[in-house]
Amino acid sequence: MEQRKKTLSVKITFQIFIAQFFLSFILFSLSKHVKLSVVMQSFLYTSIHQEPTDVSKIILLWSWPFGYQFPLNDCPPSRDISGCFYTTNRSLYSSADAVVLHHRDVCYSSKQLPQMPRPPNQYWIWFNIESPPHTPNLHFMDNLINLTMSYRYDSDIFSPYGWLEPNLKEDSFAIPPKTKLIAWAITNWNPKSRRVQYYQELKNFLSVDIYGRQHLPLPKTEEKKTLSQYKFYLAFENSIYEDYITEKFWRNALVYGSVPIVLGPPRQNYERFIPKDSFIHVDDFSTAEDLAKYILRLDRDQKAYQQYFTWRSRLHPVSPTGWKGHYCRICKALKEAPKRKTISKLGEWYK
């Protein structure tokens, strides 16, 4: 531990010099309990407002996910990150307790991975929320990864696209006013995909308003206002894999107050995370025509339609936007992590 402090001190001395060269004010008043290295890093590489006072775990983000930046060390109280310090400063690699590797940012060449000698007991965390067909070159990770973080429920760090939380006394829900029947927002229109082929059958029996690339415009600022007008939303996944239930289901449908019609993993997989009477699964119907008849019947029967919202008296959906929420999960998991293991073949698990 003493050697680690000395190493950090040397690195930060240089950073202090740089900071003094460019800045004309004093950054912080330090108490004897604050690590100088952590304070300087918190200024240079994050946007937090309070100085950490008890750092036992340094978590290095090897890259920003897809280049998107967000405030570090700024997690909600429910994600207790006390004792952890997040940074993107690669010069702290040798002192980091964990390195987070976002797959799509390191998967095109093994040279995108850390090339320096790996410190003993350092965890490498593999982070990915893409489905297997969009997760290339998993063999790069063989015998390197110690903890997995993904939408998969059996990940070391389960990080889904959404989840349910119990209602508090002040929580209340009213079904948004409905003036339209079915919406679908899609960016990747592949005529050979199962979801597009199913839609081609369904449209013969009822009308669906399609938003997205080459279809109706749907600005982010208008998303909630637009989609909440619809009674139903086609939450059709682009890949069918266990636990792969994306924001199409959580945010576009549940958060915005529509009944999701799902095409994805089997019904029992959805029911692991959501009440069975909260959604409609295409597999419950022999044909797209049968599904269409059921939807039209619910459209005429307001009482039957409202039954799909009875669970809202107990629970409410959460589907955060952005990346920060995923990374905020790491601190607790790292502090509770078992003795370090190594995954020999990541691809065999993630398929």
ZAMARGU-4260 file (C-alpha; in steps of 0.2 Angstrom, whole numbers, plus 5000, padded with zeros to 4 digits):
<rodrens>
0) 5000/5000/5000 | 5014/5012/5004 | 5023/5008/4988 | 5006/5012/4979 | 5005/5029/4987
5) 5023/5033/4982 | 5019/5028/4964 | 5004/5039/4964 | 5013/5053/4972 | 5026/5054/4958
10) 5013/5053/4945 | 5003/5067/4953 | 5018/5079/4955 | 5019/5080/4936 | 5001/5083/4935
15) 5002/5097/4948 | 5015/5106/4938 | 5004/5105/4923 | 4989/5111/4932 | 4999/5126/4940
20) 5005/5131/4923 | 4988/5132/4915 | 4977/5138/4930 | 4978/5153/4941 | 4969/5148/4956
25) 4970/5135/4970 | 4960/5120/4967 | 4957/5113/4985 | 4961/5114/5003 | 4967/5097/5008
30) 4965/5089/5025 | 4978/5077/5031 | 4966/5063/5027 | 4964/5067/5008 | 4975/5059/4995
35) 4984/5072/4985 | 4984/5060/4970 | 4965/5058/4970 | 4961/5076/4972 | 4971/5081/4957
40) 4964/5067/4947 | 4946/5072/4952 | 4949/5090/4945 | 4958/5085/4929 | 4948/5070/4924
45) 4931/5072/4932 | 4918/5085/4935 | 4914/5081/4954 | 4911/5095/4966 | 4917/5086/4982
50) 4934/5079/4986 | 4935/5061/4990 | 4941/5057/5007 | 4943/5038/5008 | 4948/5029/4992
55) 4952/5011/4992 | 4947/5006/4974 | 4953/5015/4958 | 4943/5010/4943 | 4950/5015/4926
60) 4939/5017/4911 | 4950/5012/4897 | 4940/5021/4885 | 4924/5031/4885 | 4910/5020/4878
65) 4908/5024/4859 | 4917/5041/4864 | 4902/5047/4874 | 4909/5056/4890 | 4899/5059/4906
70) 4903/5065/4924 | 4913/5052/4934 | 4911/5050/4952 | 4894/5057/4951 | 4882/5043/4955
75) 4865/5043/4963 | 4865/5039/4982 | 4857/5022/4978 | 4873/5017/4969 | 4885/5019/4984
80) 4902/5023/4977 | 4911/5027/4993 | 4928/5021/4993 | 4930/5021/4974 | 4937/5033/4962
85) 4933/5032/4944 | 4946/5039/4931 | 4950/5039/4913 | 4968/5043/4916 | 4978/5029/4909
90) 4994/5034/4918 | 4986/5027/4933 | 4985/5010/4925 | 4998/5002/4936 | 4989/5008/4952
95) 4971/5004/4946 | 4961/4990/4955 | 4950/4987/4940 | 4951/4992/4921 | 4934/4993/4912
100) 4935/4987/4894 | 4920/4992/4884 | 4920/4979/4870 | 4916/4988/4855 | 4930/5001/4858
105) 4943/4987/4860 | 4938/4973/4849 | 4945/4977/4832 | 4963/4975/4837 | 4972/4967/4851
110) 4983/4982/4852 | 4968/4992/4858 | 4969/4983/4874 | 4982/4988/4888 | 4999/4984/4882
115) 5008/4987/4898 | 5012/4973/4911 | 4997/4969/4921 | 4999/4972/4939 | 4995/4958/4951
120) 4977/4956/4957 | 4971/4969/4945 | 4953/4965/4938 | 4949/4967/4920 | 4930/4970/4918
125) 4922/4966/4901 | 4907/4978/4898 | 4895/4975/4884 | 4877/4977/4881 | 4876/4973/4863
130) 4869/4956/4857 | 4881/4942/4852 | 4879/4946/4833 | 4885/4963/4836 | 4899/4958/4847
135) 4914/4953/4836 | 4931/4946/4840 | 4927/4939/4857 | 4943/4928/4856 | 4953/4944/4860
140) 4947/4942/4877 | 4951/4924/4881 | 4961/4922/4897 | 4960/4940/4901 | 4943/4944/4909
145) 4940/4943/4927 | 4922/4950/4928 | 4908/4952/4916 | 4896/4966/4915 | 4882/4965/4903
150) 4863/4963/4901 | 4864/4945/4904 | 4857/4940/4921 | 4871/4928/4925 | 4884/4942/4922
155) 4896/4946/4937 | 4889/4963/4936 | 4871/4963/4929 | 4868/4979/4920 | 4851/4978/4911
160) 4843/4991/4900 | 4829/4993/4913 | 4821/4986/4928 | 4806/4988/4940 | 4806/4997/4957
165) 4793/4997/4971 | 4782/5012/4971 | 4784/5024/4985 | 4769/5033/4993 | 4770/5048/4982
170) 4772/5037/4966 | 4756/5037/4956 | 4752/5033/4938 | 4739/5037/4926 | 4737/5030/4908
175) 4742/5044/4896 | 4728/5050/4885 | 4727/5038/4870 | 4723/5044/4852 | 4732/5032/4841
180) 4734/5013/4840 | 4752/5006/4837 | 4769/5014/4835 | 4786/5007/4831 | 4802/5016/4831
185) 4816/5007/4821 | 4833/5013/4815 | 4840/4996/4807 | 4827/4991/4794 | 4833/4974/4788
190) 4819/4966/4776 | 4826/4949/4780 | 4825/4950/4799 | 4811/4941/4808 | 4804/4957/4816
195) 4802/4966/4799 | 4795/4950/4791 | 4783/4949/4805 | 4778/4967/4803 | 4775/4964/4785
200) 4762/4951/4790 | 4754/4961/4803 | 4751/4977/4793 | 4739/4967/4782 | 4727/4967/4797
205) 4730/4984/4806 | 4739/5000/4804 | 4756/5003/4812 | 4764/5020/4813 | 4783/5018/4810
210) 4796/5030/4816 | 4815/5031/4813 | 4827/5031/4798 | 4817/5032/4781 | 4801/5033/4791
215) 4792/5046/4801 | 4804/5058/4810 | 4805/5056/4829 | 4816/5069/4838 | 4823/5064/4855
220) 4814/5079/4862 | 4798/5073/4856 | 4800/5055/4859 | 4789/5053/4875 | 4776/5065/4869
225) 4774/5056/4853 | 4775/5038/4859 | 4764/5040/4874 | 4749/5044/4863 | 4749/5026/4857
230) 4740/5011/4865 | 4753/4999/4860 | 4771/4999/4855 | 4780/4986/4845 | 4795/4981/4856
235) 4803/4970/4843 | 4821/4966/4846 | 4834/4965/4832 | 4842/4949/4840 | 4834/4935/4849
240) 4845/4930/4864 | 4842/4926/4883 | 4839/4942/4893 | 4841/4953/4878 | 4827/4965/4882
245) 4832/4983/4877 | 4826/5001/4879 | 4813/4997/4865 | 4803/4988/4879 | 4808/4997/4895
250) 4808/5015/4889 | 4799/5016/4872 | 4784/5006/4879 | 4783/5005/4898 | 4791/5021/4904
255) 4781/5031/4891 | 4765/5022/4896 | 4760/5010/4882 | 4757/4991/4881 | 4772/4983/4874
260) 4770/4970/4860 | 4786/4960/4861 | 4796/4949/4849 | 4811/4943/4858 | 4816/4929/4870
265) 4802/4917/4876 | 4789/4924/4887 | 4796/4916/4903 | 4812/4926/4900 | 4802/4942/4901
270) 4792/4936/4916 | 4809/4935/4925 | 4809/4954/4925 | 4791/4960/4923 | 4773/4954/4927
275) 4766/4942/4915 | 4750/4954/4913 | 4760/4969/4908 | 4764/4964/4890 | 4759/4954/4874
280) 4770/4942/4867 | 4769/4937/4848 | 4772/4919/4853 | 4756/4918/4862 | 4747/4919/4845
285) 4747/4906/4830 | 4748/4920/4817 | 4750/4938/4815 | 4731/4939/4810 | 4727/4932/4827
290) 4737/4945/4836 | 4729/4958/4826 | 4712/4952/4830 | 4716/4953/4849 | 4724/4970/4848
295) 4708/4977/4839 | 4697/4969/4852 | 4707/4977/4866 | 4706/4994/4857 | 4687/4992/4858
300) 4686/4986/4876 | 4694/4999/4887 | 4692/4989/4903 | 4701/4974/4896 | 4715/4986/4889
305) 4717/4994/4907 | 4721/4977/4914 | 4738/4978/4907 | 4742/4993/4919 | 4736/4985/4935
310) 4754/4981/4940 | 4758/5000/4940 | 4750/5002/4957 | 4764/4992/4965 | 4779/4995/4953
315) 4786/5007/4941 | 4799/5005/4927 | 4816/5013/4926 | 4826/5014/4910 | 4840/5027/4912
320) 4847/5035/4897 | 4866/5037/4894 | 4881/5027/4901 | 4884/5033/4918 | 4871/5021/4927
325) 4880/5006/4920 | 4897/5012/4927 | 4890/5017/4943 | 4887/4998/4947 | 4905/4993/4946
330) 4910/5000/4963 | 4899/4989/4974 | 4903/4974/4963 | 4921/4977/4964 | 4921/4979/4983
335) 4911/4962/4984 | 4920/4953/4971 | 4926/4935/4975 | 4944/4930/4973 | 4950/4934/4956
340) 4945/4921/4942 | 4949/4921/4924 | 4937/4917/4910 | 4946/4906/4898 | 4934/4907/4883
345) 4922/4922/4884 | 4914/4918/4868 | 4907/4901/4873 | 4898/4910/4887 | 4892/4925/4877
350) 4882/4916/4864
</rodrens>
